[in-house]
């Protein structure tokens, strides 16, 4: 599509006054990017599930293509965050469509999915949509790509299609969770910062999404579009969690290795009867393996001095120190808060 056609369409949608204001503030347009690279196939296994990345095709940072049950597609990417198809908002937002070949992208007539292909009452798309060449325009990035559906489940969920990729083959991003460390243990309820390192050769990582799985259920912890790639998981209940991060750059995604952590119900702290033997003062205290405890000492029950910090390896934990000096000495154990 040429520039005059783009402006004409915007003029019709905004009206004269709005179009004039837009033109006054219009920044220089970015270069059009026509994706003529190798075709890839995406198959949606079922209805959109924000906790299951396989139900979304992250085509670009501003376009996560997906659909719900019995509905046309929508854009789940931030900042659009569409929960389902909505014809009145032009779903999938940030896109426009035309039937035709990518080689003719500049001369095609583009409009919303509902106007070009069909909305909720658009007929049986399982019969009319497959094997029809389409061009999708991602408006925010001025990207044009080909898309041809091979299947469409009418009245249910799921579809399959082939789409083009960037003309220059992009390397896959690299991503890993850098914090917390694998095997770390936290006290419930746990609010944790989860950080990932992500990069791509010669480009920019435009989104890192975080997920946590426990008891065979995967939940989204959020997504970050620029470094530092950090999210906060709030009030995690006791359980074992598998964490992953998914980085996206130029429509290509990569998944980190799994980091396993544990969240445990804290044991009530208690001490055994202390003992003095062979010049050693000692006692045991209850602990959760993997949590950190500090033994503190005081001579007046007012000022407490840490004398030992211990990452508990099991329960109970043994503490001992040389029994020297005169006067009263008091001891207590404090569990450290989650980092």
KOLKOLVO-563630 format. One line per field, with one value per residue (C-alpha): residue number from 0; residue in three letters; x, y, z. Coordinates in pm, 1 decimal. Each point is the difference from the previous one (the first is absolute). Layout:
// residues N
n c(NUM; ...)
res c(ALA; ...)
east c(X; ...)
north c(Y; ...)
up c(Z; ...)
This chain:
// residues 339
n c(0; 1; 2; 3; 4; 5; 6; 7; 8; 9; 10; 11; 12; 13; 14; 15; 16; 17; 18; 19; 20; 21; 22; 23; 24; 25; 26; 27; 28; 29; 30; 31; 32; 33; 34; 35; 36; 37; 38; 39; 40; 41; 42; 43; 44; 45; 46; 47; 48; 49; 50; 51; 52; 53; 54; 55; 56; 57; 58; 59; 60; 61; 62; 63; 64; 65; 66; 67; 68; 69; 70; 71; 72; 73; 74; 75; 76; 77; 78; 79; 80; 81; 82; 83; 84; 85; 86; 87; 88; 89; 90; 91; 92; 93; 94; 95; 96; 97; 98; 99; 100; 101; 102; 103; 104; 105; 106; 107; 108; 109; 110; 111; 112; 113; 114; 115; 116; 117; 118; 119; 120; 121; 122; 123; 124; 125; 126; 127; 128; 129; 130; 131; 132; 133; 134; 135; 136; 137; 138; 139; 140; 141; 142; 143; 144; 145; 146; 147; 148; 149; 150; 151; 152; 153; 154; 155; 156; 157; 158; 159; 160; 161; 162; 163; 164; 165; 166; 167; 168; 169; 170; 171; 172; 173; 174; 175; 176; 177; 178; 179; 180; 181; 182; 183; 184; 185; 186; 187; 188; 189; 190; 191; 192; 193; 194; 195; 196; 197; 198; 199; 200; 201; 202; 203; 204; 205; 206; 207; 208; 209; 210; 211; 212; 213; 214; 215; 216; 217; 218; 219; 220; 221; 222; 223; 224; 225; 226; 227; 228; 229; 230; 231; 232; 233; 234; 235; 236; 237; 238; 239; 240; 241; 242; 243; 244; 245; 246; 247; 248; 249; 250; 251; 252; 253; 254; 255; 256; 257; 258; 259; 260; 261; 262; 263; 264; 265; 266; 267; 268; 269; 270; 271; 272; 273; 274; 275; 276; 277; 278; 279; 280; 281; 282; 283; 284; 285; 286; 287; 288; 289; 290; 291; 292; 293; 294; 295; 296; 297; 298; 299; 300; 301; 302; 303; 304; 305; 306; 307; 308; 309; 310; 311; 312; 313; 314; 315; 316; 317; 318; 319; 320; 321; 322; 323; 324; 325; 326; 327; 328; 329; 330; 331; 332; 333; 334; 335; 336; 337; 338)
res c(UNK; UNK; UNK; UNK; UNK; UNK; UNK; UNK; UNK; UNK; UNK; UNK; UNK; UNK; UNK; UNK; UNK; UNK; UNK; UNK; UNK; UNK; UNK; UNK; UNK; UNK; UNK; UNK; UNK; UNK; UNK; UNK; UNK; UNK; UNK; UNK; UNK; UNK; UNK; UNK; UNK; UNK; UNK; UNK; UNK; UNK; UNK; UNK; UNK; UNK; UNK; UNK; UNK; UNK; UNK; UNK; UNK; UNK; UNK; UNK; UNK; UNK; UNK; UNK; UNK; UNK; UNK; UNK; UNK; UNK; UNK; UNK; UNK; UNK; UNK; UNK; UNK; UNK; UNK; UNK; UNK; UNK; UNK; UNK; UNK; UNK; UNK; UNK; UNK; UNK; UNK; UNK; UNK; UNK; UNK; UNK; UNK; UNK; UNK; UNK; UNK; UNK; UNK; UNK; UNK; UNK; UNK; UNK; UNK; UNK; UNK; UNK; UNK; UNK; UNK; UNK; UNK; UNK; UNK; UNK; UNK; UNK; UNK; UNK; UNK; UNK; UNK; UNK; UNK; UNK; UNK; UNK; UNK; UNK; UNK; UNK; UNK; UNK; UNK; UNK; UNK; UNK; UNK; UNK; UNK; UNK; UNK; UNK; UNK; UNK; UNK; UNK; UNK; UNK; UNK; UNK; UNK; UNK; UNK; UNK; UNK; UNK; UNK; UNK; UNK; UNK; UNK; UNK; UNK; UNK; UNK; UNK; UNK; UNK; UNK; UNK; UNK; UNK; UNK; UNK; UNK; UNK; UNK; UNK; UNK; UNK; UNK; UNK; UNK; UNK; UNK; UNK; UNK; UNK; UNK; UNK; UNK; UNK; UNK; UNK; UNK; UNK; UNK; UNK; UNK; UNK; UNK; UNK; UNK; UNK; UNK; UNK; UNK; UNK; UNK; UNK; UNK; UNK; UNK; UNK; UNK; UNK; UNK; UNK; UNK; UNK; UNK; UNK; UNK; UNK; UNK; UNK; UNK; UNK; UNK; UNK; UNK; UNK; UNK; UNK; UNK; UNK; UNK; UNK; UNK; UNK; UNK; UNK; UNK; UNK; UNK; UNK; UNK; UNK; UNK; UNK; UNK; UNK; UNK; UNK; UNK; UNK; UNK; UNK; UNK; UNK; UNK; UNK; UNK; UNK; UNK; UNK; UNK; UNK; UNK; UNK; UNK; UNK; UNK; UNK; UNK; UNK; UNK; UNK; UNK; UNK; UNK; UNK; UNK; UNK; UNK; UNK; UNK; UNK; UNK; UNK; UNK; UNK; UNK; UNK; UNK; UNK; UNK; UNK; UNK; UNK; UNK; UNK; UNK; UNK; UNK; UNK; UNK; UNK; UNK; UNK; UNK; UNK; UNK; UNK; UNK; UNK; UNK; UNK; UNK; UNK; UNK; UNK; UNK; UNK; UNK; UNK; UNK; UNK; UNK; UNK; UNK; UNK; UNK)
east c(0.0; 136.2; 18.4; -291.9; -227.2; 100.7; -74.9; -329.6; -115.9; 101.5; -181.2; -324.0; 29.2; 102.3; -197.6; 129.1; 89.0; 151.0; 199.0; 138.3; 112.1; 157.9; 188.0; 133.3; 159.4; 88.9; 353.3; 213.9; -129.3; 212.9; 105.7; -246.1; 112.1; -124.1; 53.1; 101.4; 202.4; -62.9; -351.7; -69.2; -305.6; -193.3; -273.1; -207.6; -79.7; -311.3; -163.7; 219.5; 145.7; 223.0; 188.4; 81.5; 235.4; -79.7; -344.9; 157.3; 210.6; 229.2; 44.6; 148.5; 31.1; -328.7; -184.3; -76.2; -244.3; -253.4; -371.2; -254.4; -265.3; -252.5; 144.8; 219.4; 358.2; 127.0; 326.8; 110.6; 325.0; 59.4; -105.6; -312.5; -66.7; -322.7; -177.3; -209.4; -118.0; -191.7; -119.6; -67.5; 369.4; 131.6; 132.0; 266.4; 109.3; 314.3; -68.9; -170.7; -60.5; -39.4; -49.7; 286.2; 367.4; 280.0; 172.0; -292.4; -16.0; 25.7; -308.9; -236.0; -305.0; 34.2; -265.6; -79.8; -28.6; -377.7; -44.8; 236.2; -40.5; -299.1; -99.8; -199.5; -278.5; 240.6; -117.9; 184.1; 365.6; 107.1; -132.1; 92.7; 325.6; 248.5; 230.2; -73.9; 313.8; -12.8; 225.0; 12.5; 121.0; 130.6; -67.2; 229.4; 307.8; -110.6; 61.1; -165.5; -3.4; -176.7; -239.8; -190.9; -225.1; -7.6; -268.5; -255.5; -220.3; -346.1; -194.0; 296.2; 364.6; 320.0; 138.5; 311.3; 177.3; 326.0; 144.1; 308.8; 291.4; 246.7; 190.2; 329.7; 21.2; 10.0; 198.0; -192.5; 26.2; 182.3; -175.8; 63.4; -141.9; 275.1; -195.0; -109.9; 254.3; -113.4; -73.6; -68.6; -254.4; -229.6; -246.2; -370.8; -167.9; 287.6; 20.9; 301.8; 180.3; 76.8; 261.5; 109.4; 292.1; -92.4; 184.8; 6.9; 284.9; -29.4; -345.6; -220.9; -206.5; -344.5; -181.6; 77.0; -296.3; 25.2; -190.8; -23.1; -125.9; -115.4; -226.4; -21.6; -143.9; 193.7; -67.0; 127.8; 201.2; 5.8; 210.7; 262.0; 76.3; 338.8; 294.6; 27.2; -222.3; -140.8; -344.7; -128.5; -190.2; -235.9; -107.6; 108.6; -150.2; 199.7; 95.1; 262.7; 23.5; 162.0; 88.3; 66.0; 51.8; -86.2; 184.4; -119.0; 199.2; -118.5; -279.9; 231.4; -31.8; 227.1; -66.3; 236.9; 101.7; -230.7; 90.5; -156.4; -68.8; -190.8; -232.0; -50.5; -217.3; 241.6; 52.3; -72.3; 340.4; 89.5; 324.1; 108.9; 124.7; 352.7; 300.4; 354.0; 258.9; 375.6; 4.5; -273.5; -340.7; -249.4; -365.3; -212.7; -272.5; -277.0; 36.9; -117.5; 271.1; 96.3; -104.1; 251.4; 16.8; 203.4; 102.0; 19.5; 151.8; -67.7; 121.7; -296.5; -294.9; 4.7; 293.3; 35.9; 314.7; 4.5; 246.8; -85.6; -188.9; -97.7; -173.8; -173.7; 89.6; -260.0; -201.8; 108.3; 308.9; 279.1; 164.4; 309.4; 258.3; 273.0; -138.5; 226.1; -40.1; -208.7; -347.0; -330.8; -32.0; -329.4; -60.8; -278.2; -46.1; -157.9; -107.7; 116.1; -267.4; -14.0; 261.0)
north c(0.0; 342.7; 296.5; 187.4; -300.5; -25.4; 368.4; -23.0; -283.9; 186.2; 312.0; -195.3; -152.6; 315.1; 268.5; 337.3; 166.2; -311.3; -68.1; 354.1; -33.1; -334.9; 140.2; 289.1; -242.6; -275.4; -128.1; -122.8; -340.4; -308.3; -208.4; -256.4; -355.1; -267.0; -350.4; -215.2; -248.5; -375.2; -115.2; -146.2; -192.1; 81.8; -228.0; 112.7; -306.0; 149.8; 314.0; 286.7; -62.4; 279.8; -259.8; -215.4; 162.1; -262.9; 157.5; 325.6; 76.8; 289.6; 134.1; 328.4; 191.1; 180.4; -297.9; -321.6; -172.5; -235.6; -82.0; -122.4; -264.2; 75.0; 346.0; 169.8; 88.0; 280.4; 157.4; -102.8; 201.2; 292.4; 277.4; -127.5; -297.2; -93.5; -271.9; -109.7; 108.1; 329.1; 123.1; 350.4; 45.0; -133.3; -330.4; -113.9; 348.3; 142.9; -194.7; 36.7; -260.3; -61.5; -300.4; -27.6; -80.5; 162.7; 96.2; 239.2; 133.1; 366.9; -10.0; -205.2; 144.1; -45.7; 3.7; -166.0; -377.4; 31.0; 202.2; -206.9; -357.2; -9.2; 64.4; -210.9; -30.5; -33.1; -342.6; -328.4; 104.1; -364.9; -22.0; 345.5; 97.1; -285.7; 20.0; 367.7; 220.3; 287.6; 291.2; 121.6; 352.2; 56.8; 371.1; 109.7; -158.0; 50.2; -370.1; -187.1; -379.8; -276.4; -235.2; -294.6; -212.0; -375.4; -69.7; 183.5; -156.0; 147.4; 41.0; -117.7; 96.8; -56.3; 68.3; -56.1; 221.4; 75.7; 350.1; 173.0; 110.1; 289.8; 13.2; -4.6; -317.6; 108.6; -187.9; -144.2; 197.4; -142.6; 9.6; -136.3; 63.5; 157.3; 34.4; -186.6; -278.5; -351.2; -198.7; 310.3; -29.6; 275.6; 37.2; 19.1; 222.2; 102.1; 318.5; -39.9; 205.0; -214.3; 130.8; -124.1; 90.4; 14.5; 106.3; -57.6; 41.8; 319.6; 85.3; 78.8; -224.0; 159.0; -217.4; -244.3; -189.3; -189.9; -313.2; -217.6; -357.9; -188.5; -303.0; -27.3; 352.0; 274.9; 364.2; 316.2; 223.5; 289.8; 130.8; 273.6; 175.0; 154.2; -72.1; -52.9; -304.6; -41.7; -88.3; -53.3; -314.2; 85.4; -213.3; -339.3; -279.0; -297.6; -233.2; -84.6; 241.9; -28.8; 340.0; 81.4; 318.3; 37.8; 269.2; 135.6; 193.6; 75.0; -254.9; -281.2; -140.2; -205.2; -160.4; -9.0; -307.5; -85.0; 133.9; -199.6; 162.0; -97.8; 198.6; -155.9; 64.3; 127.2; -228.0; 157.0; 82.4; -182.0; -74.9; -311.7; 12.9; 147.3; -193.9; 81.0; -272.1; -0.4; 377.7; 24.5; 161.3; -152.5; -48.2; -109.4; 200.6; -93.1; 115.6; -43.4; -132.7; 271.7; 296.6; 226.7; 50.7; 229.6; -91.3; 312.9; 54.3; 260.5; 74.3; 220.0; -118.9; 342.5; 7.8; -304.3; -87.2; -252.7; -280.8; -251.2; 11.0; -335.5; -129.1; -297.5; -332.8; -191.2; -5.5; 47.8; 224.0; -31.2; 313.3; 2.8; 252.8; 11.5; 58.2; 281.7; 317.6; 77.5; 139.5; -93.0; -73.6; -39.1; -149.2; 16.2; -114.9; 215.8; -118.4; 237.7; 147.9; -111.6; 175.2)
up c(0.0; -88.9; 235.3; -159.8; 46.5; 366.5; 59.9; -186.0; 220.2; 317.1; -122.0; -41.6; 349.7; 186.4; -179.0; -120.5; 331.4; 156.2; -314.7; -1.7; 361.6; -74.2; -299.6; 211.5; 246.7; -247.8; 54.8; -290.9; -109.5; 56.5; -297.4; -127.1; 77.2; -240.6; 140.2; -296.3; 203.4; 36.4; 83.3; 342.5; 114.8; 315.7; 136.6; 295.7; 216.4; 157.5; 135.5; 117.9; 344.1; 142.9; 204.8; -305.0; -249.3; -264.3; -48.2; -123.2; -308.3; 108.3; -353.4; 123.1; 326.3; -76.6; -149.2; 190.4; -233.3; 158.2; 22.5; 251.4; -37.1; -274.4; -63.9; -262.5; 101.8; 220.7; 118.2; 351.4; -9.2; 234.4; -13.3; -178.5; 231.6; -175.6; 201.0; -299.4; -344.8; -5.9; -339.8; 135.2; 91.5; -329.8; 130.2; -35.2; 105.5; -164.8; -319.6; -336.3; -266.8; -370.4; -223.7; -244.9; -41.1; 195.6; -325.5; -59.9; 357.3; -105.5; -222.2; 215.2; 178.2; 377.8; 270.8; 333.8; 32.1; 45.6; -319.4; -214.7; 127.8; 230.5; 358.1; 240.3; -257.9; -292.5; -111.6; 7.1; -20.3; 7.2; -357.1; -135.7; 172.5; -61.4; -302.6; -59.5; -16.4; 247.8; 86.1; 358.7; 79.8; 353.8; 21.8; 286.8; -159.9; -364.0; -64.6; -286.6; 1.9; -186.8; 178.7; -140.2; 219.9; -52.6; 263.3; 211.4; 267.9; -38.0; 325.2; 204.2; 34.4; -186.7; -344.5; -206.4; -250.6; -173.1; 24.8; -128.0; 216.9; -22.7; -326.8; 185.5; 202.5; 361.6; 263.5; 290.7; 323.8; 300.0; 335.8; 347.6; 345.0; 210.2; 324.0; 204.3; -17.2; -74.5; 314.5; 211.1; 281.3; 125.2; 286.0; -84.1; -91.6; -227.4; -208.9; -226.1; -262.3; -302.2; -241.4; -340.4; -218.6; -369.5; -314.0; -374.5; -241.8; -202.3; 130.2; 296.4; 222.6; 1.0; 252.2; 279.2; 146.2; 329.5; 100.7; 311.0; 4.7; 307.9; 37.0; -381.8; -27.7; -179.4; 84.2; -161.9; 234.0; -244.5; -286.8; -35.3; -327.3; 82.9; 226.9; 290.8; -50.1; 350.4; 131.7; 352.8; 89.0; 286.0; 294.7; -129.3; 208.3; 122.2; -281.5; -258.6; -293.3; -342.1; -146.0; -365.4; -201.4; -369.3; -196.8; -335.8; -260.5; -355.3; 28.7; 111.1; 352.3; 223.9; 336.8; 295.9; 190.0; 288.0; 344.3; 282.1; 336.6; 313.1; 223.7; 344.8; 303.2; 267.5; 297.6; 337.7; 148.9; 319.2; 184.9; 182.7; 357.6; -22.4; 120.1; 113.6; -51.6; -58.6; -4.0; -266.6; 35.0; -245.0; -88.2; -295.2; -168.5; -241.7; -362.0; -357.0; -227.7; -245.1; 216.7; 170.3; 376.1; 223.9; 354.7; 215.0; 345.1; 268.7; 348.7; 98.3; -216.1; -164.4; -241.0; -221.6; -193.6; -286.0; 67.0; -275.5; -330.8; -142.3; -312.5; 152.8; -158.1; 200.9; 318.1; 273.7; -25.5; 257.7; 142.3; 220.6; 115.8; 261.0; 347.9; 120.4; 201.5; 301.5; 47.8; -154.5; -368.5; -183.9; -343.4; -255.1; -361.2; -270.2; -342.2; -272.6; -232.4; -361.3; -215.7)
